[in-house]
Amino acid sequence: MTGVYKVGETVIKGEEIPALLKRYQLMPQFLREVIIDGAITEIECSPEEQKAALEKFAAQHQLTSSEAQEAWLKSQNLTTEDLQAIAERPVKLEKFKQNTWSNKVENYFISRKSNLDHVVYSLIRTKNSGLAHELYFRVLEGEQSLGEAAREYSEGPESRTGGLLGPVPLSQPHPAISKLLSVSQPGQLWAPRPLAEWMVIIRLEKFIPAQLDESMRRRLIDELFETWLREQLTAVGSLEPLQTSVSSVL
């Protein structure tokens, strides 16, 4: 990297820039954007997409007048061509994501579904084993509601909500609880069982299966893209200088 640059009174040599990016902790973001640029370089936007992208960017940054746009360009040291490229970039990136992963979403959804399903469940926990069993039979026999028992006896923060937790991803609770909930029917009350220092009573209130709707599709495509990008960043490593040899002609 050659050249000399000036920021205020500070003079920066081109070869110093990689070290500065590392020092300012900007290298990962810089490499991320370089990789994205490489991925979308062949993607084109139609004239309609170009116009819509520019209008959206202008609205987001309150550049709705030519004067505001010119002032912004000057403050950013950019040209109108730069502005158009910046505005189009998210559109090109979205096209890249869709072109690359839209046909893989269904299989990915199936593989991830157990982590995407949500549950609402009730929990009572106490360190007193005898009390746990007494509360279980009270709830089972209808002598006391689980919510009342949780508010009165549960020793965790769930006591404030009457033992009710969720909706949360099925993968979020303790693995032992998640496993129990995954094989439960709504309303099923499980007898006290040990969990670390606690005795816990669990009841599944509601199972909310994940649906591959448009919102979920976009989320999963973004996940696949981020996984790909992390792999690319790992492969790239860092910004490396090109080694060039200069031969002298005598």
C-alpha positions, 0 to 999 in steps of 0.5 A: 500500500503506497501513498501518503495521506493527511488527517488534520495535522497527522500524516499517515503513510499508506503502509501504516493503514492496516496497523491503524485499522487493527488498533482502532478495531476496524479491521473486521468490519473493513474486511467484512465490507470488502468481502461483500463488495467482492460478492456483489460486484457482478450483480446489477440493479434495474433502472427502477431499482436504482431510482427506488434505492436512491429515493429510499436512501435520501429519505432515510438520511433526510436528503430530500432536497438538492441543497441537502444532498449537495451539502451531505456529499460535500461533508462526506467528500463523495460524488453523486456516483458514490451516492448512487453506489452506496444507495444500491449496495443494500439492494445488491446484497439482498439479491446476492442473499436471495440468489445464493440461499433462497433454494436452501431455506426449506432444508435449513429450516427443517434442520433448525426447527427444534431451535426455532419452536417456542414454548410457554411453560410454568416452573416451580423450583425449591431446594426443599424436596418434601415441599416440592412433592407436596406442591406437586400433589396440591396442584395435581389434585386441584387444591392449589393452582400452579400460579398460586403455588409458584408465587408463594413458594418458588425460589426464583424470579418466576415467582413474580409471574406465577411461575409462567415463563415465555414465550421463549425458544425451546432451546433457551431453558436448561437442556433438561427442561427443554428435553422435558418440554419437547416431549410434553403435551400442553397442560402436562404436569411433571413430578418434581425432579432434581436440577442442580441444587433445585427440585423443579416442577414443570408444566407445558402451557403452550407449544408454538411451532415455528412457521416458514413464513416470509419473516422466518425465511428472511431470518434464515437467509440472513443466518446462512449469509452470516455463517458464510461471511464468518467462513470467508473472514476466517479464510481471509485472515487479515489484510496482507501486503502484496509482495512485488519484486522490482528488477533493474534493467541495466 
